[in-house]
Amino acid sequence: MLSTYYTVKGTGEHEIAIQKSRFIAHVRRVTSEEEAQEFIDSIKKQHWNASHNCSCYMIGEQDLIQKANDDGEPSGTAGVPMLEVLKKRGLKDTAVVVTRYFGGIKLGAGGLIRAYSSATSEGISAVGVVKRQLMTIYAVSFEYTLLGKVENAVRSSDYPLKHIEYLDQVKLEIYVAAGAEDAFEEWMTNLTNGKALIEQTGQEYLEEDVPAK
């Protein structure tokens, strides 16, 4: 699993107009090629009367699944430029469909490339980008006499507090960035004078919004 990567925040759309043509960018986070294709098919069904529904997607930790489709536009003027936007912005697990309603003015190859690139980029910015960071989840259990000291230290640290459970002992669930486990365990052991039970319970990604460019 990647320690960090970037993807789109969710699902959304954004429209721009160029030389009387409407370009509607539809953006979605996807985790499989099947999901990406279902998304593309749904947009094509929704906009069945559009001039074109061009698409691209990039999926997987190593970007092994990449597809681009011009959907009737001149070869290389739509899908590939759209895919290049995903690559330039370093986005994974992302699918984009740009729907075009032709306005009567031909844009030429260069104009089409700029139009589809701009629609894709603006659509991604409108939906938003997030940084996903892999975190190890720790369960830390200790006597109630340590609660104030430990809770205050954790809340003042770089380790996000996920949950507190009040049982026979206090149990804190804490997020630790992947790769920082040894440092955290040493810190927690010192903080509690070795009087805490420190256990790894799993891993998950935390998301952080990336400021729009």
Secondary structure, 3 states (H helix, E strand, C coil): CCCEEEEECCCEEEEEEECCEEEEEEEEECCCHHHHHHHHHHHHHHCCCCCEEEEEEEECCCCCEEEEECCCCCCCCCHHHHHHHHHHCCECCEEEEEEEECCCCCCHHHHHHHHHHHHHHHHHHHHCEEEEEEEEEEEEEECHHHHHHHHHHHHCCCCCEEEEEECCCEEEEEEEECCCHHHHHHHHHHHCCCCCEEEEEEEEEEEEEECCC
